[in-house]
Amino acid sequence: MIALICAWMLSACTGLIFHPQRELQTTPAALGLEYRDVRITSAGGVRLHAWYLPAQGKIHGSILFLHGNAENISTHIANVRWLPAAGFNVLTLDYRGYGRSEGIPTMEGVHLDADAALKRLLDLANSGEAPIVVFGQSLGGAVAISMLRRSAYACAVEALIVEGAPSGYCAIAREKLAAAWLTWPLQVPLSWTINDDFRPVDDIARLNNMRKLIIGGTGDKIVPIDHALALFAAAARPKILWEVQDLPHTATFMLPKYRKALVAWLAESTTEHSRHLERVDKRWYEDAAACAH
């Protein structure tokens, strides 16, 4: 009986974090984008599926995009479909168990998958020619942070962008369980079963070799802005925070003004960004507050 209860608790917590979908809803070609399917072999021989979207015109950088915890790359493609036209190569990955990727998602596994994808992007992009950027939304932001903390390839990454990312998995699980009366009594015991070896709020403090843009929304009901504030407070310099007003979860780059702002931020060199940190306390991109403390 105890074994059954433990198995149920572990299954319940996995369900709290991972919501994969196998069927692809669209392709980049259906959206008018050039692309190619990429296969990546992750740890344990797990074969992953990704899309590579080449930049149009002059290349300004190459971006590894890590999506959130639900569905698959096809339902998240809108978040990055605009980047090739802005001059960025994009590699967007499905973790194990998502879309056409093999396996079953686990906390350790998705971090290993992200690391394998970063290595593949370096191979695809000829990284000496343009900056390498890692961009993660929601779960993908948390995975990006903790993966880079452990990756042998982190030294090749110039910038990290995280939007709507939880500061910790136990913390967000407790918040979700506490939100409903039926699961409220389970918030502590179920959160104990979550692998807490990966703590973004701790790991981001160790990322010293790259610029960091942390985005949180005042209208985000999925991952409240408190998580972005905690990540920003813990992050090593150089760092910047955008407090986006009134938009829902991971919706920042649905608006052209924020796309323009991101391209401008990515165009800065590390030296220029460090100089900004010394010179100003606040920078504004329209109604997105960019605060450097």
Summary of the structure (lengths in Angstrom):
residues: 293
radius of gyration: 18.5
end to end distance: 52.3
largest distance: 62.2
contacts: 1021
relative contact order: 0.11
helix: 44%
strand: 21%
